[in-house]
Amino acid sequence: MSRLSSDLAGVHVPAGTFFSFGDYSIEVTRPGGGRDPDPMVIHYQCNDPLIPLSNGGEVFTCDLLSDELGAGRAQGMTSPIIEDGELRPNGRTVLTFSDEGGL
């Protein structure tokens, strides 16, 4: 067991627990001719520890921020699979945006 600090001071989590953050970069295309717009960038930050499940996956909730869409929420899960002897990622994520920050 490990103990977290900062806003989660005193919370104990199992070894292998982690946090995730980064950016989705979504290609935006224009129908027909012309220059394609710049990609839409959505920043994500998981504010709760990602505790691995027995199958190696995890369930998560992240806060989102986008210049185009505003504040939002992502919720999802991963459940990696072994295919032809190779570990392959397998996940589903739902992104929502609203005036209430995706809630």
C-alpha positions as CSV (number, residue, x, y, z in Angstrom):
1,M,0.0,0.0,0.0
2,S,1.1,3.5,-0.8
3,R,-0.1,6.8,0.8
4,L,-0.9,9.8,-1.3
5,S,-0.4,13.4,-0.4
6,S,-1.8,16.9,-1.4
7,D,-5.6,16.9,-1.8
8,L,-5.6,13.1,-1.3
9,A,-3.5,13.1,1.9
10,G,-4.1,10.0,4.0
11,V,-5.7,8.0,1.1
12,H,-4.1,4.6,0.8
13,V,-3.9,2.9,-2.6
14,P,-2.4,-0.4,-3.8
15,A,0.9,-0.6,-5.6
16,G,0.5,0.1,-9.4
17,T,-1.9,2.9,-8.9
18,F,-1.3,5.9,-11.1
19,F,-2.7,9.3,-12.3
20,S,-3.2,10.2,-16.0
21,F,-3.2,13.5,-17.9
22,G,-2.6,14.6,-21.4
23,D,-4.3,15.9,-24.6
24,Y,-6.6,14.4,-27.2
25,S,-5.7,15.8,-30.6
26,I,-8.7,15.3,-32.9
27,E,-8.3,15.8,-36.7
28,V,-10.9,18.2,-38.1
29,T,-11.7,17.9,-41.8
30,R,-13.7,20.1,-44.1
31,P,-16.0,18.6,-46.7
32,G,-14.9,19.3,-50.3
33,G,-11.8,21.3,-51.1
34,G,-9.9,23.8,-49.1
35,R,-7.5,23.8,-46.2
36,D,-8.4,21.6,-43.3
37,P,-8.7,23.4,-39.9
38,D,-6.2,22.9,-37.1
39,P,-6.8,19.9,-34.9
40,M,-9.2,20.3,-31.9
41,V,-7.2,19.8,-28.7
42,I,-8.9,18.6,-25.6
43,H,-6.9,18.5,-22.4
44,Y,-7.7,15.7,-19.9
45,Q,-6.7,15.2,-16.3
46,C,-7.8,12.3,-14.1
47,N,-8.3,13.7,-10.6
48,D,-8.8,10.4,-8.9
49,P,-6.2,7.6,-8.6
50,L,-6.5,5.0,-11.3
51,I,-6.4,1.7,-9.4
52,P,-5.7,-1.3,-11.6
53,L,-8.5,-4.0,-11.8
54,S,-7.7,-7.7,-11.6
55,N,-7.8,-7.9,-15.4
56,G,-5.2,-5.1,-15.8
57,G,-7.8,-2.5,-16.8
58,E,-9.2,0.5,-14.9
59,V,-12.3,2.6,-14.6
60,F,-11.7,6.4,-14.7
61,T,-13.3,9.8,-14.6
62,C,-11.4,12.8,-15.9
63,D,-12.0,16.6,-16.2
64,L,-11.7,18.0,-19.7
65,L,-10.9,21.5,-21.1
66,S,-11.2,22.6,-24.7
67,D,-11.0,26.0,-26.3
68,E,-13.8,25.1,-28.7
69,L,-16.1,23.2,-26.3
70,G,-15.3,24.5,-22.8
71,A,-15.2,22.3,-19.7
72,G,-16.3,18.7,-19.8
73,R,-16.1,15.3,-18.2
74,A,-14.7,12.0,-19.6
75,Q,-15.7,8.6,-18.1
76,G,-14.5,5.3,-19.3
77,M,-12.8,2.0,-18.8
78,T,-10.0,-0.1,-20.2
79,S,-9.8,-3.8,-20.4
80,P,-6.7,-4.9,-22.3
81,I,-6.8,-8.2,-24.3
82,I,-4.2,-10.6,-25.4
83,E,-4.4,-11.2,-29.2
84,D,-1.9,-13.5,-31.0
85,G,0.4,-13.4,-27.9
86,E,0.4,-9.6,-27.8
87,L,-1.1,-7.3,-25.2
88,R,-3.5,-4.9,-26.9
89,P,-5.2,-1.9,-25.4
90,N,-9.0,-2.0,-25.4
91,G,-10.9,0.9,-24.0
92,R,-14.1,3.0,-24.2
93,T,-14.4,6.6,-23.3
94,V,-17.4,8.9,-23.3
95,L,-16.7,12.7,-23.5
96,T,-19.5,15.1,-22.4
97,F,-19.5,18.9,-22.5
98,S,-22.2,21.3,-21.0
99,D,-22.7,24.5,-19.2
100,E,-22.2,22.5,-16.0
101,G,-18.8,21.2,-17.0
102,G,-20.0,18.0,-18.6
103,L,-22.2,16.9,-15.7
